[in-house]
């Protein structure tokens, strides 16, 4: 009959918008898109819609996205904070909607679900060491790097045989470093894995015969090209996330902030060669 429900009017009457807002820190990271797909499916089962906003450098900030969530009268908010830069605004927002932190937990007074990233890097490094690799190039952020050095020190590997780079390295820079350093294996993080892949292709190297590679984050393209990866159970993460949100949405204020840590795991494919 052409009738469309007025969701705004309904939310004003019921004092619930049945909307969960999420602030995504990067539109370029495929991992976040995978999280959104799982999360939307879970929320739909309970009648909630997902409102997605992105932090884009030079265009929108985390504060802008927080204000969008507030103006949309969202019932709950999921965000990926790197620090407590919006502490005062977050504290005020707690009176308006339930909030949960995902993958980062700088606000100890707010529920969080995080991943043991350092532990994941340790798992990946130990895997390379078990395969005989002692000349390893790490390309990624400092958030996970402690796991690398923990594994290296436990195996008594000389630090000079390990080289680390930030995720901002370019393809051409990486090509020069690989030719100079001659690693037997590269351990790359998230979006940096694409740069590593392109550099290896540009150099005409074969995986794993010429150089091995392991990635942190099991995105779709990683599985398609057969790269060994450190992965996360997105089904488990989103189930825990939605369960915690529903608990708060039901008005549970007696339970103290919950800080859940999820362990990553290894998916072995064909990109790491066993060497002597």
N, C-alpha and C positions, 0 to 999 in steps of 0.2 A: 504493500500500500504506500510505499515511499516514506514510511515513518522512521526517523532516526532518533534514538534516545538522546536526551540532553544530559551528558555526563556531568557537566558543571553544575546544573541544577540539582541533579541527584546527589552529588557530593556535598552541596550546601545543606540539603535536607537531612542526609544521613551522617554528616560530619566525617565522612570517609570518602576519599577519592578513588580508592582501590587502585592506586598508582604507586609504584616504587620507582624512585629516580635513581639513576646510576651515573656517576661522573667518571668518564674514561680518560686516562691521562694521555693516550696516544692513539690516533686513528690509524697509524701505520703498523702497529704491532698486531700481527695475526692472532696472537694468543688471546688478546682481549676480545676479539671478534668471536672466537670459539667459546669464551666464557659467556658472552652475551647470548649466544644461541642456546646453550644449556640452561642458562638462568631464565630466559623467557619461557621455555618449555615448562620448567618447574613452577614458576609463578602463575602461569596460565591455569595450571591444575587447581589453584586456589582462588581463581577469579581476579587475579591482579594483572595489571598492565605495566609494561616497562617503559619508562621515559628516559631516553639516553641523551646525555650531553657530553661533548668532547672538549677537553682542554687543548687549545691550539695556540701555539706560540705567536704572539703578536696580534691575536684576534680575541681569544677568550682566556680567562684565568680561572683558577679553581673557585675563587670568590664569586665570579660571574655565574658559574655553574651552580653554586650553592644558592644563589639568589633565584635562579630559574626554578630549582626544586621547591623553594619556599613559595614562590609566586604561583606555582602550579598546584599548591596545596597537596603535595605528595604525602602519603602516609608513612613512608620510610625512605631512607637514603643509604645507598651503598657508594663508597668512594675509596680511592687509592691514594691516601695522603703520603707525601714524602717527609713532611715536617709539620710543625704546629703553627704554621704561619697564620691560620685563621681561627686561632683558639677562641677568642672572644665571640666570634660569630657562631662557631660550632656550639659553644656552651649555651647561647641563647636559643639556637635551633633545636636543642634537645627538648625544649618545651613544646615544640611544634610537631616533630616527627621522630620516629626511631631511627637511629644511625648505627651503621656497622662498617668497620674498616676491612678492606680486602687486600691481602698481600703485603700490607704495611701496617704498623701499629704504634705510631707516635703518640696517640691520645690514649693513655692508659685507663681513662675513665669511660671508654667506649668499647663495646664488644669488637672483637677482631677475629679474622680467620687468615692465617698466614702460612707460608710454605717455608720449610727448612732449606732455604736456598744454598746456604753454605754446605749443608749436609749433602745436597744434590751434587754440588761441584766436587765434593770429596768422593762421592760414589763414582762419578765420571772419571776423575783423575786416577783413582785406584784401578778402574777398568783398563785405562790406557797402560798403567804401570804393569798390570798383570799380563798384558799382551806384549810386554817387552819394550815399550816406548820409554825413552829416557831424555829425548830431546823434544820438548813439547812447547808449542806456542799457544798462549791463552789470549783470547780476544773477547773482552767483556767489561763489566762494571766491577767496582770495588766491593759491592754488596755481597758478592758470592765468593770473592777471591780467597778468603780465609780458609775455605774448604780445600782449595788447591794446595796451599802451603802446608796444611795439616797432613794431607796425604803424602806430599813430597818429603816432609820431614820424617814421617813415620817409616818411609821406605829408604831413608838415608840417601836420597838423591841430591846431587850437587846443585845448588841454586843457579849456578852459571849455565846449566843446561836447560833452564826454563826461562822463557821470555814472555812478558805480559804486555798487552796493548789495550787501549780503551776502545769502546764501541764506535767512537767517532772516526776511526781510521778509514781512509778511502781505499778503493780497489787498487789504484796505482801504487799507493804507499805500501799496501799489504804485499803486492807483488814484489816490490823491492826488498822488503823485509824477509819474505820467504826465500828469495834467491840468495840473500846474504846469510841468513841464520840456518837454513836447510833443516827445518823441523821434520821429524818423522810423523808427527801428529799435530793437529790443531783442535783445540777445544774452544768452541765459540758460543756466545750467549745470544739468545733471542734474535733480534733483527740483525745483529752483527754476523750471524750465520749466512745471510744472503751475500754480504760483502765477501766473506771467506769463500763461498761457493763460486762467486764470479771471478775472484782473483785466481783460484785454482784452475778454472776453465780457461782464463786468459793466458795463463802460463803453459797451458797444454798438458797439465799433469793428470795422471790417472788415479782415481780413488778406488780402492785403497793401495794399489800397487806402488805408486810413487809417493803418496802422502795419505795418511789416515785422517778422518775427521769425525768428531762427535759434537753434538749440539745440545744446548740446554733449551728446552721447550720443543715439544713434539707437534709442530704445526703440520698442516696438511701437505705442504710442499716437501717438508722434510721426510715424511713417510713415503711420498710418491717417488722420490729419488733414492730411497733406501738408505738414509743416514741413521746411524745409531744415535739414540737421543735419551736425555734425561726428561722424563715425562711426569705429568700430574694427573691425578684421577679427578677430572672435571665433574664427573657424575657425583662423586663423593663431596667435593668442595661445594658445589651448588646446592646439594641436598642439605648439608650442614648449614649453609648460609641461609637458605629459605626457612629451615627449622628454627634457627635463632631469631630471624626476623618475625616469624609468626608468634614466637614466644613473647617478644616485646610488643607486638601489635595487639596482643590480647591483654596488655596492661600489666605484665609482670615487671614490677619494679623492685621486688625483694631480692631477686637473684643478683649478685654482684657481677660486674663486667666479666664476660667470658673471653679468654684469649686461647683460641684453638690453633695448634700448629700441625700441619699436614706434612708427611714425609714424601718426597718424590721417589721415583724408581727408574730403573734403566730398561730401555727397550733396545735389544740387540738386533742389529740388521747386518749389512754387509759393507760398512764403510771403514772398519778398523781392521788392519792387517796384523796378524801375530808375527812378531819378529824376534830374532835372537839378540 
